[in-house]
Each structure stands twice: as structure tokens, then as C-alpha cells.
Amino acid sequence: MTLQNLLPLPEELQQALSDGKDLCQWISERQNNIEIPPQGSSLVSGLLFDLTIEHHVGIVYLAGAQINAPAFALLRAAMEALVRGAWLQRCATPEQVEAFVANETLPFKYFGDLVNAVEAHAAEFSDKALSQLKLNSWTAMNSYAHGGMLQLGRRIKGGIIQQNFSPGEVVEVLTASGTFALMALRQIAFLAEHEALLSEVDERLAGGK
């Protein structure tokens, strides 16, 4: 797949890509010049939230160039960065933060346990949206991230090796990625004690513009 072989995109996907780029700009404008505590769990979490946002930017622009395989693979990384950042900020002890910084150690064997801990300790995650997404989509995220059959099955069409991602699937990834990015921005606003931005992000997450 080369940039010279780009295919016409259906209107639904064109709109999702336009919305995704608008969201990238919206987040960038609000994230610029925000100050968070430059030490401990706040700094490490802030870096992870920023990584979540950058993964979203990557997903949007990769999908816009119809480079969909790495765009899909990045969705798991975006979710992991968000959840790790939230756990380190809201749940971890100073010793656990130090262990993560020194050895990338987390006291959980399974990612689902990390999600459950965040939802139990942070009010804005208590709606269980993350655990529901993990339940419904984690197996697929793993397949796309690790070259599993969901990823491979979208590299062949009619016996020919070529992209075979449906527009609806790409829209779903763009939507999920945008939600993760907004959640990450909300956590940055929380770290910065920026009440106005918290309200703006909450409105956007609720479906406002």
C-alpha cells in the first residue's frame, strides 16, 4: 500500500477523519502551557497522558493516509498509557511509583486488574466504561497490536494482499482513540487543578463541541 494508491473514502469516514483532526487541534490548544507538578507520580502520569494524546494524533493521521494497520495497533498502546497514568496518579503508593520508574514494575499480573483498580479509586472512571471496553475489545486490540489473525485478515482481499479494513472499523478506532485522548486531557487538567478545562473536557466527553 503506497500513498499513490489511496482509495476514495466514504463520507462517514471522511467526516470522522475531519472530526479527529479537529479534536487533535482542540486538545493541542488547551494542553499548551498547562503546568503540572514536576515530580513524582504527577510527572510520570503526565508523561503517560501526553503519550496517550500523541498516540491519538498518530492514529488520526495514519488513518487519513490509509495506513490502517499501525493505526489499529496503536489503540492498545493509547489505552494502556491512559490506564497506567491514571493508576500511578490515583492509586499507587510512592514506593510503587518508584518501582515503575526504576523497573517498569506494576503490581498486577493482568491489565484488567489495573483497570479495576482505577475504576475503584477514581470517581470519573466509576462508570466502568474502561472495563466494558476492555471486556469487549481487548482481545481484538491484542490481535491488531501483535500481528494476530484480525490484523492479518485485513491484509488480503480476493486472494490478493491488500488492505481490507472496513470504513466502519476505522471510524470505531478513531472514536475510541479520541475518547482516550479526551480522558487523558482531563487527567492533565486534574493534575494542573485547572477547573475551567475540566468542565470543557467533561462537556466534550458528554457529546458537546
Phi, psi and chi 1 to 4 in degrees:
 res  aa     phi    psi   chi1   chi2   chi3   chi4
   1 MET       -  121.0 -173.6   70.5 -179.1      -
   2 THR  -120.4  165.4   66.8      -      -      -
   3 LEU   -65.0  -21.0  -64.2 -178.2      -      -
   4 GLN   -76.7  -12.4  -71.4   70.8   37.9      -
   5 ASN  -107.1   23.4  -65.5  -31.3      -      -
   6 LEU   -62.3  139.0  -65.3 -178.9      -      -
   7 LEU   -99.8  153.2  -57.4  172.7      -      -
   8 PRO   -60.6  139.5  -20.1   31.6      -      -
   9 LEU  -101.5  141.5  -63.0  176.5      -      -
  10 PRO   -65.8  158.3   21.0  -30.7      -      -
  11 GLU   -58.5  -40.0 -175.4  175.5  -16.9      -
  12 GLU   -58.4  -42.9  176.2 -168.0   21.0      -
  13 LEU   -73.4  -38.4 -178.5   47.9      -      -
  14 GLN   -58.0  -42.0  -70.0 -176.4   39.5      -
  15 GLN   -66.7  -41.1 -175.2   60.5   56.5      -
  16 ALA   -63.7  -38.4      -      -      -      -
  17 LEU   -67.8  -41.2  -74.0  165.7      -      -
  18 SER   -62.5  -44.3  176.8      -      -      -
  19 ASP   -62.8  -39.3  -69.4  -15.5      -      -
  20 GLY   -63.0  -42.9      -      -      -      -
  21 LYS   -66.5  -39.3  -69.4  177.4 -178.8  177.9
  22 ASP   -61.4  -40.6  -72.6  -13.8      -      -
  23 LEU   -66.8  -40.4  179.9   58.7      -      -
  24 CYS   -55.8  -45.3  -70.4      -      -      -
  25 GLN   -67.5  -41.6 -177.3   63.7   31.9      -
  26 TRP   -60.2  -45.2 -170.7   90.1      -      -
  27 ILE   -66.4  -43.8  -69.7  174.0      -      -
  28 SER   -59.1  -42.9  177.8      -      -      -
  29 GLU   -63.4  -35.0  -70.3  170.7   -4.0      -
  30 ARG   -87.2  -26.1  -76.0  151.3 -178.2   81.0
  31 GLN   -77.7  -26.4 -171.8 -178.2    7.5      -
  32 ASN   -60.6  130.1 -168.5   34.2      -      -
  33 ASN    71.4   10.8  -65.4  -36.1      -      -
  34 ILE   -75.3  135.0  -71.5 -177.7      -      -
  35 GLU  -107.6  131.2  -66.3 -174.7    7.1      -
  36 ILE  -120.8  160.2   62.1  173.5      -      -
  37 PRO   -55.2  128.8  -27.6   36.3      -      -
  38 PRO   -87.6   32.8   33.9  -35.6      -      -
  39 GLN  -152.7  165.0   69.0  -81.4  -35.5      -
  40 GLY    57.6 -146.1      -      -      -      -
  41 SER   -63.2  -30.4   62.9      -      -      -
  42 SER   -64.1  -44.1  -64.7      -      -      -
  43 LEU   -66.8  -48.5  175.4   58.7      -      -
  44 VAL   -62.6  -43.4  178.9      -      -      -
  45 SER   -63.6  -42.6  -64.2      -      -      -
  46 GLY   -58.8  -39.3      -      -      -      -
  47 LEU   -64.4  -40.5  -64.2  173.8      -      -
  48 LEU   -67.8  -38.9  -75.7  160.7      -      -
  49 PHE   -65.8  -39.6  -61.8  139.8      -      -
  50 ASP   -63.4  -37.7 -174.9   65.3      -      -
  51 LEU   -63.5  -41.7  178.9   60.5      -      -
  52 THR   -56.4  -45.1  -58.5      -      -      -
  53 ILE   -64.5  -41.2  -68.9  168.1      -      -
  54 GLU   -68.2  -35.3 -171.6  163.4  -29.1      -
  55 HIS   -59.8  -39.7  -77.8  -33.2      -      -
  56 HIS   -60.6  -45.7  170.2   61.2      -      -
  57 VAL   -58.1  -44.1  174.9      -      -      -
  58 GLY   -61.2  -43.3      -      -      -      -
  59 ILE   -61.3  -45.3  -72.8  168.8      -      -
  60 VAL   -60.8  -47.8  169.5      -      -      -
  61 TYR   -77.5  -30.7  -78.2   89.0      -      -
  62 LEU   -65.6  -45.1  -75.4  166.5      -      -
  63 ALA   -63.4  -37.2      -      -      -      -
  64 GLY   -63.4  -29.7      -      -      -      -
  65 ALA   -91.7    7.4      -      -      -      -
  66 GLN    59.2   33.3  -62.8 -178.5   34.1      -
  67 ILE  -101.1   75.2  -53.2  173.5      -      -
  68 ASN   -82.4  -29.2  -71.9  -45.8      -      -
  69 ALA   -59.6  -51.7      -      -      -      -
  70 PRO   -69.1  -28.3   19.1  -29.2      -      -
  71 ALA   -61.5  -45.9      -      -      -      -
  72 PHE   -66.0  -38.6  -83.4   51.2      -      -
  73 ALA   -64.8  -31.1      -      -      -      -
  74 LEU   -72.3  -17.4  -83.2  175.3      -      -
  75 LEU   -63.3  -40.7 -170.6   61.6      -      -
  76 ARG   -61.9  -43.5  169.4 -179.7  158.8  150.5
  77 ALA   -61.5  -37.8      -      -      -      -
  78 ALA   -64.9  -43.7      -      -      -      -
  79 MET   -66.2  -42.8 -176.2  176.6 -175.2      -
  80 GLU   -61.9  -43.7  -76.1 -174.2  -50.4      -
  81 ALA   -62.7  -41.4      -      -      -      -
  82 LEU   -62.0  -49.4  170.7   65.7      -      -
  83 VAL   -69.0  -40.8  173.8      -      -      -
  84 ARG   -60.5  -45.8  -75.1 -175.5  173.7 -164.6
  85 GLY   -61.0  -42.4      -      -      -      -
  86 ALA   -65.6  -40.8      -      -      -      -
  87 TRP   -66.1  -45.1 -177.8   81.2      -      -
  88 LEU   -62.0  -36.2  -72.7  164.5      -      -
  89 GLN   -79.2  -42.3  174.2   58.1   23.5      -
  90 ARG   -97.5  -22.0  -58.7  -57.5 -171.0   87.6
  91 CYS  -123.3  -33.2  -50.3      -      -      -
  92 ALA   -72.7  146.3      -      -      -      -
  93 THR   -79.8  163.1   64.9      -      -      -
  94 PRO   -55.1  -36.7  -27.9   36.1      -      -
  95 GLU   -67.0  -37.6  -68.1   76.1   19.2      -
  96 GLN   -69.1  -36.1  -72.2  170.1  -31.6      -
  97 VAL   -63.5  -44.4  173.9      -      -      -
  98 GLU   -61.3  -40.1  -70.4  175.8    8.2      -
  99 ALA   -64.8  -38.1      -      -      -      -
 100 PHE   -65.9  -45.1  178.6   79.8      -      -
 101 VAL   -64.1  -40.9  171.6      -      -      -
 102 ALA   -76.2  -40.3      -      -      -      -
 103 ASN  -134.1    7.3  -58.2  -56.2      -      -
 104 GLU    56.0   37.1  -62.8 -174.7   22.7      -
 105 THR   -92.5  131.9  -59.9      -      -      -
 106 LEU  -124.1  142.6  -66.8  169.7      -      -
 107 PRO   -82.9   38.1   32.9  -36.5      -      -
 108 PHE  -136.2  138.3  -60.5   98.1      -      -
 109 LYS   -81.9  -34.4 -177.1  176.8 -180.0  180.0
 110 TYR  -119.0  143.9  -60.3  108.8      -      -
 111 PHE   -61.5  -34.2 -178.6   66.8      -      -
 112 GLY   -60.3  -33.3      -      -      -      -
 113 ASP   -67.9  -35.6  -65.4  -28.8      -      -
 114 LEU   -64.9  -44.1 -168.3   65.0      -      -
 115 VAL   -60.2  -45.8  171.8      -      -      -
 116 ASN   -62.2  -38.3  -68.7  -22.7      -      -
 117 ALA   -64.8  -42.4      -      -      -      -
 118 VAL   -63.1  -45.5  168.6      -      -      -
 119 GLU   -65.7  -26.8  -68.5 -178.9  -24.8      -
 120 ALA   -79.5  -23.5      -      -      -      -
 121 HIS  -114.3  -12.6  -70.0   87.9      -      -
 122 ALA  -120.0  118.0      -      -      -      -
 123 ALA   -58.3  -38.1      -      -      -      -
 124 GLU   -71.3  -10.8   63.8  -92.9   38.3      -
 125 PHE  -104.4    4.2  -65.4  107.5      -      -
 126 SER   -72.4   -8.9   62.4      -      -      -
 127 ASP   -73.5   -5.2   61.5   -0.9      -      -
 128 LYS    69.5   19.1  -54.1  -68.8 -175.2 -179.7
 129 ALA   -63.9  -37.6      -      -      -      -
 130 LEU   -66.9  -44.7  -74.7  175.7      -      -
 131 SER   -68.2  -32.0   55.8      -      -      -
 132 GLN   -67.8  -41.6 -168.7   61.4   46.2      -
 133 LEU   -65.2  -40.4 -178.8   62.5      -      -
 134 LYS   -61.7  -43.9 -166.0  -93.1  178.7 -171.8
 135 LEU   -60.9  -43.6  177.3   66.3      -      -
 136 ASN   -83.0  -28.3  -66.1  -24.8      -      -
 137 SER  -126.6   -9.0  -55.0      -      -      -
 138 TRP   -63.0  -41.0 -169.9 -117.4      -      -
 139 THR   -60.5  -42.4  -61.5      -      -      -
 140 ALA   -66.6  -42.3      -      -      -      -
 141 MET   -58.1  -42.6  -73.6 -172.7 -162.5      -
 142 ASN   -62.8  -41.5  -72.4  -27.2      -      -
 143 SER   -62.9  -43.1 -174.1      -      -      -
 144 TYR   -68.8  -36.3  -72.6  122.9      -      -
 145 ALA   -74.0  -31.4      -      -      -      -
 146 HIS  -111.5   17.3  -60.4  -52.7      -      -
 147 GLY    69.7   37.1      -      -      -      -
 148 GLY   -80.8 -172.4      -      -      -      -
 149 MET   -70.6  -27.8  -70.8  -49.7  -59.3      -
 150 LEU   -62.9  -41.3  -72.6  179.0      -      -
 151 GLN   -68.3  -46.5 -175.6   71.4  -83.6      -
 152 LEU   -66.3  -35.4  -61.3 -177.2      -      -
 153 GLY   -65.7  -17.0      -      -      -      -
 154 ARG   -98.8   18.9  -76.3  151.4 -177.5   78.6
 155 ARG  -117.6   12.5  -54.1 -162.4   64.6   74.6
 156 ILE  -144.3  140.0 -171.1  166.3      -      -
 157 LYS  -149.7  122.3 -175.3  176.5 -177.8  179.9
 158 GLY    60.3   34.2      -      -      -      -
 159 GLY    79.2    2.8      -      -      -      -
 160 ILE  -114.0  138.0  -60.6  171.8      -      -
 161 ILE   -74.1  108.3  -64.6  177.5      -      -
 162 GLN  -163.5  163.2   60.1  177.5  -45.5      -
 163 GLN   -60.6  142.9  -80.6 -152.0   35.0      -
 164 ASN  -143.7   42.4 -171.5   24.9      -      -
 165 PHE   -86.1  131.2  -68.2   87.3      -      -
 166 SER   -77.6  147.7   76.0      -      -      -
 167 PRO   -56.1  -37.8  -26.8   35.4      -      -
 168 GLY   -63.0  -37.7      -      -      -      -
 169 GLU   -65.0  -40.5  -69.9  170.1  -21.5      -
 170 VAL   -65.7  -41.1 -179.2      -      -      -
 171 VAL   -60.6  -42.1  170.8      -      -      -
 172 GLU   -60.7  -42.4  -73.6 -179.6    2.6      -
 173 VAL   -66.5  -41.8  166.8      -      -      -
 174 LEU   -61.5  -41.5  -70.8  167.0      -      -
 175 THR   -66.0  -47.0  -59.1      -      -      -
 176 ALA   -63.0  -42.9      -      -      -      -
 177 SER   -62.1  -41.9  172.0      -      -      -
 178 GLY   -63.2  -37.9      -      -      -      -
 179 THR   -64.3  -44.0  -60.8      -      -      -
 180 PHE   -59.9  -42.4  -67.4  153.8      -      -
 181 ALA   -63.6  -41.1      -      -      -      -
 182 LEU   -66.1  -41.2  -77.8  169.2      -      -
 183 MET   -60.2  -39.8  -72.3  178.8  169.2      -
 184 ALA   -66.2  -42.4      -      -      -      -
 185 LEU   -62.8  -36.6 -179.7   62.1      -      -
 186 ARG   -62.6  -40.1 -167.6 -170.5 -167.6  -73.5
 187 GLN   -68.0  -34.9  -64.5  -52.1  -55.7      -
 188 ILE   -63.4  -43.3  -69.2  172.2      -      -
 189 ALA   -62.3  -37.9      -      -      -      -
 190 PHE   -63.3  -45.1  176.2   85.0      -      -
 191 LEU   -61.1  -37.0  -70.9  171.0      -      -
 192 ALA   -85.0   -3.5      -      -      -      -
 193 GLU    54.1   45.2  -61.2 -178.5   -6.4      -
 194 HIS  -101.5   88.3 -164.1  -44.5      -      -
 195 GLU   -63.8  -38.3  -65.5  -64.1  -28.9      -
 196 ALA   -63.8  -41.2      -      -      -      -
 197 LEU   -69.7  -37.5 -178.8   54.3      -      -
 198 LEU   -55.5  -44.5  -78.4  168.6      -      -
 199 SER   -65.4  -41.5  -63.7      -      -      -
 200 GLU   -61.5  -45.4  -88.5 -163.7  -74.0      -
 201 VAL   -67.7  -40.8  176.4      -      -      -
 202 ASP   -59.1  -41.2  -76.2  -17.3      -      -
 203 GLU   -63.9  -41.4 -179.4 -179.7   -2.8      -
 204 ARG   -66.9  -40.7 -172.2   97.3 -174.6 -158.4
 205 LEU   -65.3  -29.7  -78.9  166.5      -      -
 206 ALA   -80.2   -2.3      -      -      -      -
 207 GLY   110.0    4.1      -      -      -      -
 208 GLY   -82.2  171.8      -      -      -      -
 209 LYS  -116.2      -  -69.7  -70.9 -173.4  179.9
